[in-house]
Amino acid sequence: MRRTAARTAFAIVSATAAAVLLGACGSDKPADTGRHADPAALAWVDKVCSGVATGSAKLSQPPAFDPANPQGTKTAMVGFLNSLSAALDDMAGGIRNAGVPPVPDGQSAVDKATTTLGETKSKVSATLAKMQDAKVTDQASLQKVVADADSTMSGLSEPEGPIKHLRANPELNLAFAESSTCRQVYGGNA
């Protein structure tokens, strides 16, 4: 039971972080080899992926969970959720700071993506508040905190993350696929 709570806690936090940030620009679709992205759209996408990279860096050290220390596990989860919240801010800021994408319907794509990020941050904040207030004294109380977090965070494991709204725009999708910055951030799956 002790290891189950810690593993479950780690799975919730890690899955949320991975879904939101690491999978944000990934795509299984190959780029259209007959067309190339507009240079202005490519520059815009590079700015967005740089913002995502800044947020991802905050999550590079996952929390250490000690199954024998339920309070320490809770503290580690709270710290990681704070980092995730800051990373979401960085990601939203990266999108906003890039300005309006120089493509048709670009603002609409940005609005949808930032709305999704805002909703995600609200869920993370609600989970964080509940976790901070929770009394954890043993494995049973930790398991309850983890179950509550799982309930609040449900729905955040969407593989494409909030960037799916940007990639739904064909011009931006092409730019994401061709961006060397996104490839550096996400490997070959940008």
Helices and strands as residue ranges (DSSP letters): H 2-17, I 18-22, H 39-57, H 70-97, H 106-133, H 139-153, G 161-163, H 164-167, H 170-178, H 180-186, G 187-189
